[in-house]
């Protein structure tokens, strides 16, 4: 059934335009032969391709990457089965069927962060098929109790002090620079098994890639619209 496989992305604020969502949709349609739904969670559906299913973000008090926590709601609308999440700053260059087919019984699959592979996963690409609501519920519980404290830092790409980080005053204090550190921390704390996709499938634009990869991720800076590489122009459309 179509509803067994879901490709989900999130658009919040003005960091990414609707064009990024539409191009991701186009790339998925060209490179995913398996039946699926394509869903965007957003507070602003303006200019999105009408073929994209759109649902509002379930929370209105999260900013930037922290909106990815809504993926772990106990019930996310009528989305059932496997969720394959993509950040908007990815370029798909080969078939992604295997991202669904690889170890399909695994409840959580992702890629190790290229900059800090021993510290956390990279949340640009995640596949989940199970109940991980503790990731978002524990975030809200600790934040409401004052144990998880919010701070702001300068972000080079945003060009402002709008980067939201959270600190858990442990010994030593635990600093969560983004959702992926928090997600990794919770999965580890709950002893969840993370299945790692093969390293050559998902590559980083900044840390090395080649054309045999399935996806190249433009985490941080630059973004796809800021480069002149011919292969980006060929595939990112």
Backbone torsions as a table, in degrees:
resi	resn	phi	psi	omega
1	UNK	NA	148.1	-179.5
2	UNK	-57.4	-37.6	-173.6
3	UNK	-72.4	-8.1	179.1
4	UNK	-72.9	-22.8	-179.4
5	UNK	-126.1	128.0	-177.2
6	UNK	-132.0	125.0	171.4
7	UNK	-97.9	122.4	-173.8
8	UNK	-124.3	138.4	172.8
9	UNK	-133.2	166.8	-179.3
10	UNK	-130.2	132.1	174.0
11	UNK	-123.0	122.5	179.6
12	UNK	-136.2	137.6	177.0
13	UNK	66.6	-153.9	-175.8
14	UNK	-116.2	16.9	177.9
15	UNK	-63.9	-38.0	178.2
16	UNK	-124.1	139.7	178.9
17	UNK	-82.8	169.1	175.1
18	UNK	-60.3	-27.8	179.5
19	UNK	-59.5	-35.2	177.8
20	UNK	-63.9	-41.6	178.9
21	UNK	-66.0	-45.2	-178.3
22	UNK	-63.7	-38.4	178.7
23	UNK	-70.2	-36.7	175.5
24	UNK	-62.6	-43.3	177.1
25	UNK	-57.4	-47.4	-179.5
26	UNK	-61.5	-42.6	-179.2
27	UNK	-65.1	-39.5	179.1
28	UNK	-65.0	-43.0	-179.4
29	UNK	-63.3	-34.1	179.8
30	UNK	-75.8	-27.9	-169.2
31	UNK	-116.9	3.3	177.5
32	UNK	-123.4	110.4	-177.2
33	UNK	-89.0	-12.2	-179.5
34	UNK	-78.8	145.3	177.9
35	UNK	-62.8	138.9	-175.3
36	UNK	-162.3	167.0	167.8
37	UNK	-105.3	145.4	173.7
38	UNK	-114.2	121.5	-170.8
39	UNK	-128.5	137.3	173.7
40	UNK	-119.7	128.1	173.3
41	UNK	-97.9	121.9	-174.6
42	UNK	-159.3	155.6	173.6
43	UNK	-92.3	-4.9	-178.2
44	UNK	-143.8	98.5	-177.8
45	UNK	-86.2	9.0	-177.3
46	UNK	-54.7	130.0	174.3
47	UNK	70.8	10.7	176.0
48	UNK	-76.6	145.7	176.6
49	UNK	-53.3	128.9	-177.6
50	UNK	-62.0	-15.5	177.5
51	UNK	-79.2	-8.9	179.3
52	UNK	-85.8	129.7	173.6
53	UNK	-75.3	133.0	-175.9
54	UNK	-123.2	133.7	174.0
55	UNK	-131.9	147.1	177.3
56	UNK	-68.0	152.9	171.8
57	UNK	-63.2	139.3	-174.9
58	UNK	-77.3	-14.4	179.1
59	UNK	-127.7	147.4	-179.9
60	UNK	-116.9	14.4	-177.7
61	UNK	-120.7	17.9	177.5
62	UNK	-108.6	150.9	-178.6
63	UNK	-125.8	148.6	174.5
64	UNK	47.4	-131.9	-172.8
65	UNK	-63.4	-21.5	-178.3
66	UNK	-65.1	-15.9	175.7
67	UNK	-63.5	-19.2	179.3
68	UNK	-65.2	-16.3	177.9
69	UNK	-62.3	-24.4	-178.6
70	UNK	-67.1	-17.2	176.5
71	UNK	-61.0	-20.7	-174.3
72	UNK	-101.8	12.4	174.7
73	UNK	-54.8	145.7	-179.2
74	UNK	-58.6	-39.3	174.9
75	UNK	-133.9	117.5	-177.8
76	UNK	-109.2	88.9	-178.7
77	UNK	51.6	-133.9	179.8
78	UNK	-104.9	26.9	-178.1
79	UNK	-84.7	112.2	-178.8
80	UNK	-120.3	159.8	178.3
81	UNK	86.0	-146.3	-174.2
82	UNK	-89.9	133.2	173.5
83	UNK	-104.9	125.6	171.6
84	UNK	-111.0	109.7	-176.1
85	UNK	-97.2	137.6	173.7
86	UNK	-125.2	135.7	163.5
87	UNK	-65.5	161.9	-178.0
88	UNK	-77.8	-19.9	-176.5
89	UNK	-94.7	47.0	175.1
90	UNK	-115.6	152.0	174.4
91	UNK	-121.6	118.6	-178.9
92	UNK	-91.6	124.3	-174.8
93	UNK	-119.7	-9.6	178.0
94	UNK	-145.9	176.3	-178.2
95	UNK	-55.7	137.5	177.8
96	UNK	-113.4	14.6	176.7
97	UNK	-52.3	-40.3	-176.0
98	UNK	-64.7	-20.2	179.0
99	UNK	-67.4	-24.9	171.7
100	UNK	-89.6	-37.6	-171.0
101	UNK	-82.1	-22.1	-177.1
102	UNK	-68.6	121.2	179.6
103	UNK	40.0	63.3	-171.3
104	UNK	-62.6	-19.9	180.0
105	UNK	-82.0	-10.2	178.7
106	UNK	-66.2	136.5	-177.6
107	UNK	-80.7	-26.2	-178.2
108	UNK	-144.9	126.8	178.7
109	UNK	-132.4	145.0	179.1
110	UNK	-161.8	-163.9	178.5
111	UNK	-128.3	145.2	177.9
112	UNK	-69.7	141.8	179.0
113	UNK	-61.3	133.0	-174.6
114	UNK	-70.4	-34.4	-179.6
115	UNK	-78.7	-34.1	-177.4
116	UNK	-135.5	66.6	-173.3
117	UNK	-61.8	-24.0	-179.9
118	UNK	-90.4	-5.9	-174.6
119	UNK	-101.7	-41.4	-174.0
120	UNK	-161.7	168.1	173.3
121	UNK	-79.0	164.8	171.9
122	UNK	-103.2	119.6	-171.9
123	UNK	-81.3	11.2	176.3
124	UNK	-64.3	-30.7	-178.3
125	UNK	-139.6	118.9	178.5
126	UNK	-140.2	141.0	173.5
127	UNK	-122.7	129.1	-177.2
128	UNK	-136.9	142.9	178.0
129	UNK	-149.8	77.2	-176.7
130	UNK	173.3	-173.3	-178.2
131	UNK	-101.3	111.3	179.3
132	UNK	-124.4	31.1	-175.1
133	UNK	-63.7	-19.8	178.5
134	UNK	-62.1	-24.1	-179.4
135	UNK	-63.7	-43.0	179.3
136	UNK	-86.6	-35.8	-177.7
137	UNK	-66.2	-40.3	179.6
138	UNK	-68.9	-34.1	176.1
139	UNK	-59.6	-49.5	-177.7
140	UNK	-70.2	-35.5	179.8
141	UNK	-64.8	-47.2	-177.9
142	UNK	-71.8	-34.1	178.4
143	UNK	-68.9	-41.4	179.6
144	UNK	-65.0	-32.5	-178.6
145	UNK	-82.3	-6.8	-179.2
146	UNK	85.9	0.9	-179.6
147	UNK	-77.0	-30.3	178.0
148	UNK	-102.6	109.3	-170.4
149	UNK	-102.6	133.7	-178.4
150	UNK	-86.8	142.5	172.8
151	UNK	-140.8	168.2	-179.3
152	UNK	-122.2	140.1	178.3
153	UNK	-132.7	162.8	178.0
154	UNK	-75.3	136.5	177.7
155	UNK	-118.8	122.8	-177.1
156	UNK	-60.3	-43.1	-176.7
157	UNK	-69.4	-42.1	179.4
158	UNK	-73.3	-26.5	-178.6
159	UNK	70.1	29.2	-177.5
160	UNK	-157.5	173.5	177.9
161	UNK	-91.2	48.3	-177.7
162	UNK	-101.4	-1.8	179.2
163	UNK	-69.9	122.4	-177.5
164	UNK	-94.1	124.0	174.3
165	UNK	-123.0	160.1	178.1
166	UNK	-129.2	146.6	-178.4
167	UNK	-124.9	130.5	173.5
168	UNK	-105.2	112.6	-172.4
169	UNK	-73.1	68.8	176.2
170	UNK	-92.3	-170.2	176.3
171	UNK	-123.2	103.0	-3.4
172	UNK	-76.0	167.6	180.0
173	UNK	-59.9	144.7	176.7
174	UNK	-99.4	123.8	-178.7
175	UNK	-109.1	126.9	179.4
176	UNK	-110.8	102.7	-176.5
177	UNK	-75.5	-16.0	179.4
178	UNK	-167.5	179.1	-177.1
179	UNK	-60.4	-31.3	-174.0
180	UNK	-70.5	-33.0	175.0
181	UNK	-67.5	-41.1	179.1
182	UNK	-64.9	-44.8	-179.6
183	UNK	-61.3	-44.8	178.8
184	UNK	-62.4	-42.8	179.8
185	UNK	-60.0	-45.7	-178.5
186	UNK	-68.7	-43.4	178.3
187	UNK	-60.3	-42.5	179.6
188	UNK	-66.2	-43.5	-179.3
189	UNK	-62.0	-35.0	-179.8
190	UNK	-89.2	3.7	179.4
191	UNK	58.3	35.1	175.2
192	UNK	-75.8	145.9	179.5
193	UNK	-90.0	123.7	176.1
194	UNK	-98.5	123.7	173.9
195	UNK	-90.6	128.1	-178.1
196	UNK	-97.1	127.5	172.9
197	UNK	-63.9	151.6	175.2
198	UNK	-53.9	137.0	-173.3
199	UNK	-59.4	-32.4	-175.4
200	UNK	-78.6	-5.6	179.5
201	UNK	-80.6	-40.6	-171.9
202	UNK	-123.8	112.2	-172.0
203	UNK	-120.8	162.0	-179.3
204	UNK	-102.1	135.6	176.7
205	UNK	-62.5	-36.7	-176.5
206	UNK	-81.7	-29.3	-172.1
207	UNK	-107.9	8.4	174.9
208	UNK	115.0	131.3	-177.7
209	UNK	-154.2	167.2	171.0
210	UNK	-149.1	172.6	-172.0
211	UNK	-77.7	0.0	175.1
212	UNK	-86.5	-10.5	178.8
213	UNK	-67.4	158.1	174.8
214	UNK	-83.0	-39.3	-175.7
215	UNK	-141.2	141.4	170.9
216	UNK	-114.9	128.2	-175.1
217	UNK	-101.5	129.4	179.3
218	UNK	-101.1	59.1	179.4
219	UNK	-71.3	145.5	-176.7
220	UNK	70.5	-134.0	-178.6
221	UNK	-128.7	142.6	5.8
222	UNK	-84.2	172.9	173.6
223	UNK	-102.6	164.3	-177.2
224	UNK	-53.0	-36.5	-177.4
225	UNK	-75.9	-6.2	-177.5
226	UNK	-101.9	2.6	-178.7
227	UNK	-116.6	162.3	-177.4
228	UNK	-112.7	10.1	-178.5
229	UNK	-58.6	132.2	-177.3
230	UNK	-63.4	-35.6	-179.2
231	UNK	-68.4	-30.6	176.0
232	UNK	-66.8	-44.9	179.0
233	UNK	-64.1	-30.3	179.9
234	UNK	-71.1	-40.4	-172.6
235	UNK	-100.6	-29.4	-176.2
236	UNK	-89.1	80.5	-178.5
237	UNK	-161.7	NA	NA
